[in-house]
């Protein structure tokens, strides 16, 4: 009985862990989380911010979907939109701008070669696609 209960608890924790803690990403050596980036930056700057996060994950930087999604993101005014854009590659860590480590990229990709995810300012996942999305789709997801 105890063993069955322990197994169920472990399964629940495994299932809920990405939803409960978001994804960790970095700027230099500073760590952030999709779950509380608004709070972190608001405390750092002393101003109330409502920051959304887009993570673009790929198996490699040369992945055509990865490159197409960055073209779309580069056409947005991320600062005006209070939008953080994060690179997540399973074959290398960018080290430039916001980025995840390779293990996080592998966790996001779950065996696929590309994924784009949008997290609201309160850390909720509001979009997850395995193909590039348009600027209009990104803006609609952010404004949910």
PyMOL CGO cylinders between C-alpha atoms (Angstrom):
from pymol import cmd
from pymol.cgo import CYLINDER

trace = [
    CYLINDER, 0.00, 0.00, 0.00, 2.76, 2.44, 1.00, 0.3, 1, 1, 1, 1, 1, 1,
    CYLINDER, 2.76, 2.44, 1.00, 4.71, 1.58, -2.14, 0.3, 1, 1, 1, 1, 1, 1,
    CYLINDER, 4.71, 1.58, -2.14, 1.70, 2.27, -4.39, 0.3, 1, 1, 1, 1, 1, 1,
    CYLINDER, 1.70, 2.27, -4.39, 1.07, 5.61, -2.69, 0.3, 1, 1, 1, 1, 1, 1,
    CYLINDER, 1.07, 5.61, -2.69, 4.75, 6.54, -3.03, 0.3, 1, 1, 1, 1, 1, 1,
    CYLINDER, 4.75, 6.54, -3.03, 4.68, 5.63, -6.75, 0.3, 1, 1, 1, 1, 1, 1,
    CYLINDER, 4.68, 5.63, -6.75, 1.56, 7.76, -7.33, 0.3, 1, 1, 1, 1, 1, 1,
    CYLINDER, 1.56, 7.76, -7.33, 3.10, 10.73, -5.54, 0.3, 1, 1, 1, 1, 1, 1,
    CYLINDER, 3.10, 10.73, -5.54, 6.28, 10.47, -7.61, 0.3, 1, 1, 1, 1, 1, 1,
    CYLINDER, 6.28, 10.47, -7.61, 4.25, 10.33, -10.84, 0.3, 1, 1, 1, 1, 1, 1,
    CYLINDER, 4.25, 10.33, -10.84, 2.24, 13.40, -9.83, 0.3, 1, 1, 1, 1, 1, 1,
    CYLINDER, 2.24, 13.40, -9.83, 5.44, 15.32, -9.08, 0.3, 1, 1, 1, 1, 1, 1,
    CYLINDER, 5.44, 15.32, -9.08, 6.97, 14.33, -12.41, 0.3, 1, 1, 1, 1, 1, 1,
    CYLINDER, 6.97, 14.33, -12.41, 3.87, 15.39, -14.32, 0.3, 1, 1, 1, 1, 1, 1,
    CYLINDER, 3.87, 15.39, -14.32, 3.46, 18.70, -12.49, 0.3, 1, 1, 1, 1, 1, 1,
    CYLINDER, 3.46, 18.70, -12.49, 7.10, 19.74, -12.24, 0.3, 1, 1, 1, 1, 1, 1,
    CYLINDER, 7.10, 19.74, -12.24, 7.32, 21.68, -15.56, 0.3, 1, 1, 1, 1, 1, 1,
    CYLINDER, 7.32, 21.68, -15.56, 3.95, 23.30, -14.86, 0.3, 1, 1, 1, 1, 1, 1,
    CYLINDER, 3.95, 23.30, -14.86, 4.84, 24.20, -11.29, 0.3, 1, 1, 1, 1, 1, 1,
    CYLINDER, 4.84, 24.20, -11.29, 8.32, 25.56, -11.74, 0.3, 1, 1, 1, 1, 1, 1,
    CYLINDER, 8.32, 25.56, -11.74, 8.47, 26.76, -15.33, 0.3, 1, 1, 1, 1, 1, 1,
    CYLINDER, 8.47, 26.76, -15.33, 11.71, 26.63, -17.28, 0.3, 1, 1, 1, 1, 1, 1,
    CYLINDER, 11.71, 26.63, -17.28, 14.97, 28.09, -16.09, 0.3, 1, 1, 1, 1, 1, 1,
    CYLINDER, 14.97, 28.09, -16.09, 16.97, 30.34, -18.41, 0.3, 1, 1, 1, 1, 1, 1,
    CYLINDER, 16.97, 30.34, -18.41, 19.99, 32.58, -18.10, 0.3, 1, 1, 1, 1, 1, 1,
    CYLINDER, 19.99, 32.58, -18.10, 21.43, 35.95, -19.02, 0.3, 1, 1, 1, 1, 1, 1,
    CYLINDER, 21.43, 35.95, -19.02, 25.13, 35.57, -18.42, 0.3, 1, 1, 1, 1, 1, 1,
    CYLINDER, 25.13, 35.57, -18.42, 25.32, 33.92, -15.01, 0.3, 1, 1, 1, 1, 1, 1,
    CYLINDER, 25.32, 33.92, -15.01, 21.95, 35.29, -13.82, 0.3, 1, 1, 1, 1, 1, 1,
    CYLINDER, 21.95, 35.29, -13.82, 19.18, 32.67, -13.63, 0.3, 1, 1, 1, 1, 1, 1,
    CYLINDER, 19.18, 32.67, -13.63, 15.51, 33.39, -14.35, 0.3, 1, 1, 1, 1, 1, 1,
    CYLINDER, 15.51, 33.39, -14.35, 12.34, 31.34, -14.59, 0.3, 1, 1, 1, 1, 1, 1,
    CYLINDER, 12.34, 31.34, -14.59, 9.36, 31.55, -16.95, 0.3, 1, 1, 1, 1, 1, 1,
    CYLINDER, 9.36, 31.55, -16.95, 7.19, 31.25, -13.85, 0.3, 1, 1, 1, 1, 1, 1,
    CYLINDER, 7.19, 31.25, -13.85, 8.39, 34.40, -12.09, 0.3, 1, 1, 1, 1, 1, 1,
    CYLINDER, 8.39, 34.40, -12.09, 10.35, 36.54, -14.57, 0.3, 1, 1, 1, 1, 1, 1,
    CYLINDER, 10.35, 36.54, -14.57, 8.00, 39.52, -14.07, 0.3, 1, 1, 1, 1, 1, 1,
    CYLINDER, 8.00, 39.52, -14.07, 8.55, 39.46, -10.32, 0.3, 1, 1, 1, 1, 1, 1,
    CYLINDER, 8.55, 39.46, -10.32, 12.32, 39.02, -10.69, 0.3, 1, 1, 1, 1, 1, 1,
    CYLINDER, 12.32, 39.02, -10.69, 12.71, 41.94, -13.11, 0.3, 1, 1, 1, 1, 1, 1,
    CYLINDER, 12.71, 41.94, -13.11, 10.24, 44.15, -11.20, 0.3, 1, 1, 1, 1, 1, 1,
    CYLINDER, 10.24, 44.15, -11.20, 12.37, 43.69, -8.07, 0.3, 1, 1, 1, 1, 1, 1,
    CYLINDER, 12.37, 43.69, -8.07, 15.60, 44.32, -10.01, 0.3, 1, 1, 1, 1, 1, 1,
    CYLINDER, 15.60, 44.32, -10.01, 14.34, 47.55, -11.64, 0.3, 1, 1, 1, 1, 1, 1,
    CYLINDER, 14.34, 47.55, -11.64, 12.01, 48.81, -8.89, 0.3, 1, 1, 1, 1, 1, 1,
    CYLINDER, 12.01, 48.81, -8.89, 9.15, 49.16, -11.40, 0.3, 1, 1, 1, 1, 1, 1,
    CYLINDER, 9.15, 49.16, -11.40, 6.09, 46.96, -11.91, 0.3, 1, 1, 1, 1, 1, 1,
    CYLINDER, 6.09, 46.96, -11.91, 6.67, 44.90, -15.08, 0.3, 1, 1, 1, 1, 1, 1,
    CYLINDER, 6.67, 44.90, -15.08, 4.46, 42.36, -16.84, 0.3, 1, 1, 1, 1, 1, 1,
    CYLINDER, 4.46, 42.36, -16.84, 7.00, 40.42, -18.86, 0.3, 1, 1, 1, 1, 1, 1,
    CYLINDER, 7.00, 40.42, -18.86, 6.03, 37.57, -21.17, 0.3, 1, 1, 1, 1, 1, 1,
    CYLINDER, 6.03, 37.57, -21.17, 8.55, 34.98, -22.36, 0.3, 1, 1, 1, 1, 1, 1,
    CYLINDER, 8.55, 34.98, -22.36, 9.02, 33.24, -25.70, 0.3, 1, 1, 1, 1, 1, 1,
    CYLINDER, 9.02, 33.24, -25.70, 11.29, 30.22, -25.79, 0.3, 1, 1, 1, 1, 1, 1,
    CYLINDER, 11.29, 30.22, -25.79, 12.49, 29.08, -29.21, 0.3, 1, 1, 1, 1, 1, 1,
    CYLINDER, 12.49, 29.08, -29.21, 13.91, 25.57, -28.96, 0.3, 1, 1, 1, 1, 1, 1,
    CYLINDER, 13.91, 25.57, -28.96, 15.76, 23.64, -31.63, 0.3, 1, 1, 1, 1, 1, 1,
    CYLINDER, 15.76, 23.64, -31.63, 17.95, 20.61, -31.97, 0.3, 1, 1, 1, 1, 1, 1,
    CYLINDER, 17.95, 20.61, -31.97, 20.59, 22.89, -33.56, 0.3, 1, 1, 1, 1, 1, 1,
    CYLINDER, 20.59, 22.89, -33.56, 21.00, 26.53, -34.52, 0.3, 1, 1, 1, 1, 1, 1,
    CYLINDER, 21.00, 26.53, -34.52, 20.91, 25.70, -38.23, 0.3, 1, 1, 1, 1, 1, 1,
    CYLINDER, 20.91, 25.70, -38.23, 17.40, 24.18, -37.92, 0.3, 1, 1, 1, 1, 1, 1,
    CYLINDER, 17.40, 24.18, -37.92, 15.29, 26.02, -40.54, 0.3, 1, 1, 1, 1, 1, 1,
    CYLINDER, 15.29, 26.02, -40.54, 12.25, 26.31, -38.25, 0.3, 1, 1, 1, 1, 1, 1,
    CYLINDER, 12.25, 26.31, -38.25, 14.44, 27.70, -35.48, 0.3, 1, 1, 1, 1, 1, 1,
    CYLINDER, 14.44, 27.70, -35.48, 15.87, 30.31, -37.87, 0.3, 1, 1, 1, 1, 1, 1,
    CYLINDER, 15.87, 30.31, -37.87, 12.42, 31.22, -39.28, 0.3, 1, 1, 1, 1, 1, 1,
    CYLINDER, 12.42, 31.22, -39.28, 11.04, 31.77, -35.78, 0.3, 1, 1, 1, 1, 1, 1,
    CYLINDER, 11.04, 31.77, -35.78, 13.92, 34.07, -34.87, 0.3, 1, 1, 1, 1, 1, 1,
    CYLINDER, 13.92, 34.07, -34.87, 13.29, 36.08, -38.06, 0.3, 1, 1, 1, 1, 1, 1,
    CYLINDER, 13.29, 36.08, -38.06, 9.72, 36.66, -36.86, 0.3, 1, 1, 1, 1, 1, 1,
    CYLINDER, 9.72, 36.66, -36.86, 10.86, 37.58, -33.33, 0.3, 1, 1, 1, 1, 1, 1,
    CYLINDER, 10.86, 37.58, -33.33, 13.54, 39.94, -34.61, 0.3, 1, 1, 1, 1, 1, 1,
    CYLINDER, 13.54, 39.94, -34.61, 10.79, 41.88, -36.42, 0.3, 1, 1, 1, 1, 1, 1,
    CYLINDER, 10.79, 41.88, -36.42, 8.95, 42.59, -33.15, 0.3, 1, 1, 1, 1, 1, 1,
    CYLINDER, 8.95, 42.59, -33.15, 9.59, 45.44, -30.75, 0.3, 1, 1, 1, 1, 1, 1,
    CYLINDER, 9.59, 45.44, -30.75, 10.23, 43.13, -27.80, 0.3, 1, 1, 1, 1, 1, 1,
    CYLINDER, 10.23, 43.13, -27.80, 11.06, 45.93, -25.37, 0.3, 1, 1, 1, 1, 1, 1,
    CYLINDER, 11.06, 45.93, -25.37, 7.79, 47.78, -26.02, 0.3, 1, 1, 1, 1, 1, 1,
    CYLINDER, 7.79, 47.78, -26.02, 5.91, 44.49, -25.72, 0.3, 1, 1, 1, 1, 1, 1,
    CYLINDER, 5.91, 44.49, -25.72, 7.74, 43.62, -22.44, 0.3, 1, 1, 1, 1, 1, 1,
    CYLINDER, 7.74, 43.62, -22.44, 8.82, 40.39, -24.10, 0.3, 1, 1, 1, 1, 1, 1,
    CYLINDER, 8.82, 40.39, -24.10, 11.84, 38.25, -23.24, 0.3, 1, 1, 1, 1, 1, 1,
    CYLINDER, 11.84, 38.25, -23.24, 13.05, 35.98, -26.04, 0.3, 1, 1, 1, 1, 1, 1,
    CYLINDER, 13.05, 35.98, -26.04, 15.02, 32.89, -25.06, 0.3, 1, 1, 1, 1, 1, 1,
    CYLINDER, 15.02, 32.89, -25.06, 17.21, 30.65, -27.23, 0.3, 1, 1, 1, 1, 1, 1,
    CYLINDER, 17.21, 30.65, -27.23, 17.11, 26.97, -26.31, 0.3, 1, 1, 1, 1, 1, 1,
    CYLINDER, 17.11, 26.97, -26.31, 19.39, 24.62, -28.26, 0.3, 1, 1, 1, 1, 1, 1,
    CYLINDER, 19.39, 24.62, -28.26, 19.98, 20.98, -27.44, 0.3, 1, 1, 1, 1, 1, 1,
    CYLINDER, 19.98, 20.98, -27.44, 23.40, 20.88, -29.13, 0.3, 1, 1, 1, 1, 1, 1,
    CYLINDER, 23.40, 20.88, -29.13, 24.97, 24.03, -27.63, 0.3, 1, 1, 1, 1, 1, 1,
    CYLINDER, 24.97, 24.03, -27.63, 24.42, 26.82, -25.12, 0.3, 1, 1, 1, 1, 1, 1,
    CYLINDER, 24.42, 26.82, -25.12, 24.34, 30.23, -26.75, 0.3, 1, 1, 1, 1, 1, 1,
    CYLINDER, 24.34, 30.23, -26.75, 25.77, 32.23, -23.87, 0.3, 1, 1, 1, 1, 1, 1,
    CYLINDER, 25.77, 32.23, -23.87, 24.49, 35.36, -25.62, 0.3, 1, 1, 1, 1, 1, 1,
    CYLINDER, 24.49, 35.36, -25.62, 21.21, 37.04, -24.74, 0.3, 1, 1, 1, 1, 1, 1,
    CYLINDER, 21.21, 37.04, -24.74, 18.75, 34.90, -22.81, 0.3, 1, 1, 1, 1, 1, 1,
    CYLINDER, 18.75, 34.90, -22.81, 19.36, 31.15, -23.21, 0.3, 1, 1, 1, 1, 1, 1,
    CYLINDER, 19.36, 31.15, -23.21, 18.66, 27.79, -21.59, 0.3, 1, 1, 1, 1, 1, 1,
    CYLINDER, 18.66, 27.79, -21.59, 21.09, 25.01, -20.92, 0.3, 1, 1, 1, 1, 1, 1,
    CYLINDER, 21.09, 25.01, -20.92, 21.15, 21.95, -23.18, 0.3, 1, 1, 1, 1, 1, 1,
    CYLINDER, 21.15, 21.95, -23.18, 19.25, 19.75, -20.71, 0.3, 1, 1, 1, 1, 1, 1,
    CYLINDER, 19.25, 19.75, -20.71, 16.37, 22.23, -20.60, 0.3, 1, 1, 1, 1, 1, 1,
    CYLINDER, 16.37, 22.23, -20.60, 16.29, 22.34, -24.40, 0.3, 1, 1, 1, 1, 1, 1,
    CYLINDER, 16.29, 22.34, -24.40, 16.07, 18.54, -24.52, 0.3, 1, 1, 1, 1, 1, 1,
    CYLINDER, 16.07, 18.54, -24.52, 13.27, 18.63, -21.94, 0.3, 1, 1, 1, 1, 1, 1,
    CYLINDER, 13.27, 18.63, -21.94, 11.34, 21.18, -24.00, 0.3, 1, 1, 1, 1, 1, 1,
    CYLINDER, 11.34, 21.18, -24.00, 11.86, 19.37, -27.31, 0.3, 1, 1, 1, 1, 1, 1,
    CYLINDER, 11.86, 19.37, -27.31, 10.93, 15.91, -26.01, 0.3, 1, 1, 1, 1, 1, 1,
    CYLINDER, 10.93, 15.91, -26.01, 12.45, 14.23, -29.06, 0.3, 1, 1, 1, 1, 1, 1,
    CYLINDER, 12.45, 14.23, -29.06, 11.22, 16.75, -31.64, 0.3, 1, 1, 1, 1, 1, 1,
    CYLINDER, 11.22, 16.75, -31.64, 13.53, 19.05, -33.59, 0.3, 1, 1, 1, 1, 1, 1,
    CYLINDER, 13.53, 19.05, -33.59, 11.72, 22.38, -32.96, 0.3, 1, 1, 1, 1, 1, 1,
    CYLINDER, 11.72, 22.38, -32.96, 9.29, 24.00, -30.54, 0.3, 1, 1, 1, 1, 1, 1,
    CYLINDER, 9.29, 24.00, -30.54, 8.18, 27.54, -29.76, 0.3, 1, 1, 1, 1, 1, 1,
    CYLINDER, 8.18, 27.54, -29.76, 6.53, 28.26, -26.44, 0.3, 1, 1, 1, 1, 1, 1,
    CYLINDER, 6.53, 28.26, -26.44, 4.95, 31.44, -25.05, 0.3, 1, 1, 1, 1, 1, 1,
    CYLINDER, 4.95, 31.44, -25.05, 4.51, 32.10, -21.35, 0.3, 1, 1, 1, 1, 1, 1,
    CYLINDER, 4.51, 32.10, -21.35, 2.28, 34.86, -20.01, 0.3, 1, 1, 1, 1, 1, 1,
    CYLINDER, 2.28, 34.86, -20.01, 3.54, 37.43, -17.53, 0.3, 1, 1, 1, 1, 1, 1,
    CYLINDER, 3.54, 37.43, -17.53, 2.18, 35.25, -14.70, 0.3, 1, 1, 1, 1, 1, 1,
    CYLINDER, 2.18, 35.25, -14.70, 4.11, 32.22, -15.99, 0.3, 1, 1, 1, 1, 1, 1,
    CYLINDER, 4.11, 32.22, -15.99, 1.27, 30.29, -17.66, 0.3, 1, 1, 1, 1, 1, 1,
    CYLINDER, 1.27, 30.29, -17.66, 2.09, 28.46, -20.87, 0.3, 1, 1, 1, 1, 1, 1,
    CYLINDER, 2.09, 28.46, -20.87, -0.26, 30.05, -23.43, 0.3, 1, 1, 1, 1, 1, 1,
    CYLINDER, -0.26, 30.05, -23.43, 1.17, 28.64, -26.67, 0.3, 1, 1, 1, 1, 1, 1,
    CYLINDER, 1.17, 28.64, -26.67, 3.23, 25.61, -27.67, 0.3, 1, 1, 1, 1, 1, 1,
    CYLINDER, 3.23, 25.61, -27.67, 3.81, 24.74, -31.33, 0.3, 1, 1, 1, 1, 1, 1,
    CYLINDER, 3.81, 24.74, -31.33, 6.13, 22.43, -33.26, 0.3, 1, 1, 1, 1, 1, 1,
    CYLINDER, 6.13, 22.43, -33.26, 6.27, 24.81, -36.22, 0.3, 1, 1, 1, 1, 1, 1,
    CYLINDER, 6.27, 24.81, -36.22, 7.09, 28.53, -36.46, 0.3, 1, 1, 1, 1, 1, 1,
    CYLINDER, 7.09, 28.53, -36.46, 4.26, 30.92, -35.66, 0.3, 1, 1, 1, 1, 1, 1,
    CYLINDER, 4.26, 30.92, -35.66, 3.53, 34.35, -37.09, 0.3, 1, 1, 1, 1, 1, 1,
    CYLINDER, 3.53, 34.35, -37.09, 3.98, 37.67, -35.31, 0.3, 1, 1, 1, 1, 1, 1,
    CYLINDER, 3.98, 37.67, -35.31, 0.19, 37.98, -35.18, 0.3, 1, 1, 1, 1, 1, 1,
    CYLINDER, 0.19, 37.98, -35.18, -0.14, 34.58, -33.44, 0.3, 1, 1, 1, 1, 1, 1,
    CYLINDER, -0.14, 34.58, -33.44, 2.59, 35.49, -30.96, 0.3, 1, 1, 1, 1, 1, 1,
    CYLINDER, 2.59, 35.49, -30.96, 0.95, 38.83, -30.15, 0.3, 1, 1, 1, 1, 1, 1,
    CYLINDER, 0.95, 38.83, -30.15, -2.45, 37.16, -29.65, 0.3, 1, 1, 1, 1, 1, 1,
    CYLINDER, -2.45, 37.16, -29.65, -0.92, 34.59, -27.29, 0.3, 1, 1, 1, 1, 1, 1,
    CYLINDER, -0.92, 34.59, -27.29, 0.91, 37.25, -25.30, 0.3, 1, 1, 1, 1, 1, 1,
    CYLINDER, 0.91, 37.25, -25.30, -2.25, 39.34, -24.95, 0.3, 1, 1, 1, 1, 1, 1,
    CYLINDER, -2.25, 39.34, -24.95, -4.38, 36.48, -23.58, 0.3, 1, 1, 1, 1, 1, 1,
]
cmd.load_cgo(trace, "trace")
